[in-house]
Amino acid sequence: RAKTVLNHVNYEINIPKELAIRSFDLNVIVGNLLENAIESAEQSKERWLELFLNYERGMLFIRAEIVMIMQ
């Protein structure tokens, strides 16, 4: 959905196939994060979203960035 409603969408996902978290739970977390980020980015002039998921030293890092230039 993000690619159809936003001007810029970039993502980078570096996680192993097997995590200590269930895939269902991860899907709910990332899905909610994305829905909120897309909704916010849609309201901005730039309509920009970047998402990064990275797994390092036993920890999962999730970062969503949006550019918010309001008019």
TITOR-232482 format. One record per residue (C-alpha): x, y, z; residue number from 1. Coordinates in Angstrom, 2 decimals, m for minus. Each point is the difference from the previous one (the first is absolute). Layout:
<nodes>
+---------+---------+---------+-----+
!       u !       v !       w ! seq !
+---------+---------+---------+-----+
!       X !       Y !       Z ! NUM !
...
+---------+---------+---------+-----+
</nodes>
This chain:
<nodes>
+---------+---------+---------+-----+
!       u !       v !       w ! seq !
+---------+---------+---------+-----+
!    0.00 !    0.00 !    0.00 !   1 !
!    2.83 !    2.42 !    0.82 !   2 !
!    1.39 !   m0.13 !   m3.53 !   3 !
!   m3.36 !    0.98 !   m1.47 !   4 !
!   m0.76 !    2.98 !    2.28 !   5 !
!    3.47 !    1.42 !    0.78 !   6 !
!    2.62 !    1.69 !   m2.16 !   7 !
!    3.01 !   m1.73 !    1.58 !   8 !
!    0.14 !   m3.39 !    1.68 !   9 !
!    3.25 !   m1.68 !    0.98 !  10 !
!    0.58 !   m3.00 !    2.22 !  11 !
!    2.84 !   m2.16 !    1.20 !  12 !
!   m0.61 !   m3.28 !    1.81 !  13 !
!    2.87 !   m2.00 !    1.46 !  14 !
!   m1.41 !   m2.64 !    2.33 !  15 !
!    0.61 !   m3.74 !    0.23 !  16 !
!   m2.71 !   m2.48 !   m0.92 !  17 !
!   m0.17 !   m1.28 !    3.57 !  18 !
!   m0.68 !    2.53 !    2.76 !  19 !
!   m0.95 !   m0.35 !    3.65 !  20 !
!   m3.27 !    1.79 !   m0.83 !  21 !
!   m2.89 !   m1.73 !   m1.76 !  22 !
!   m0.52 !    1.12 !   m3.58 !  23 !
!   m3.63 !    0.84 !    0.81 !  24 !
!    1.06 !    2.38 !    2.78 !  25 !
!    2.64 !    1.62 !   m2.19 !  26 !
!   m2.55 !    0.43 !   m2.77 !  27 !
!   m2.44 !    1.74 !    2.38 !  28 !
!    2.72 !    2.34 !    1.33 !  29 !
!    1.40 !    0.95 !   m3.41 !  30 !
!   m3.47 !    0.17 !   m1.56 !  31 !
!   m1.26 !    2.47 !    2.63 !  32 !
!    3.18 !    2.04 !   m0.27 !  33 !
!   m0.32 !    0.19 !   m3.79 !  34 !
!   m3.67 !    0.93 !    0.06 !  35 !
!    0.71 !    2.88 !    2.39 !  36 !
!    3.07 !    1.14 !   m1.95 !  37 !
!   m1.81 !   m0.12 !   m3.36 !  38 !
!   m2.94 !    1.93 !    1.41 !  39 !
!    2.32 !    2.70 !    1.36 !  40 !
!    2.10 !    0.17 !   m3.17 !  41 !
!   m3.15 !    0.39 !   m2.13 !  42 !
!   m0.77 !    3.24 !    1.83 !  43 !
!    3.41 !    1.49 !   m0.79 !  44 !
!    0.95 !    1.94 !   m3.10 !  45 !
!    3.05 !   m2.23 !   m0.59 !  46 !
!   m1.82 !   m3.34 !    0.44 !  47 !
!    3.25 !   m1.76 !    0.96 !  48 !
!    0.44 !   m3.26 !    1.95 !  49 !
!    3.01 !   m2.15 !    0.81 !  50 !
!   m0.06 !   m3.21 !    2.05 !  51 !
!    2.99 !   m1.88 !    1.38 !  52 !
!   m0.03 !   m3.33 !    1.82 !  53 !
!    3.33 !   m1.28 !    1.25 !  54 !
!    0.97 !   m2.83 !    2.32 !  55 !
!    3.24 !    0.44 !    1.96 !  56 !
!    1.41 !   m1.72 !    3.08 !  57 !
!   m3.31 !   m1.65 !    0.89 !  58 !
!   m2.08 !    3.16 !   m0.36 !  59 !
!   m2.47 !    1.03 !   m2.70 !  60 !
!    0.18 !    3.67 !   m0.97 !  61 !
!   m2.95 !    1.54 !   m1.83 !  62 !
!    0.21 !    3.56 !   m1.31 !  63 !
!   m2.62 !    1.82 !   m2.04 !  64 !
!    0.76 !    3.46 !   m1.34 !  65 !
!   m2.41 !    2.44 !   m1.56 !  66 !
!    0.59 !    3.52 !   m1.22 !  67 !
!   m2.62 !    2.34 !    1.39 !  68 !
!   m0.15 !    3.35 !   m1.75 !  69 !
!   m3.46 !    1.30 !    0.73 !  70 !
!   m1.70 !    2.80 !   m1.86 !  71 !
+---------+---------+---------+-----+
</nodes>
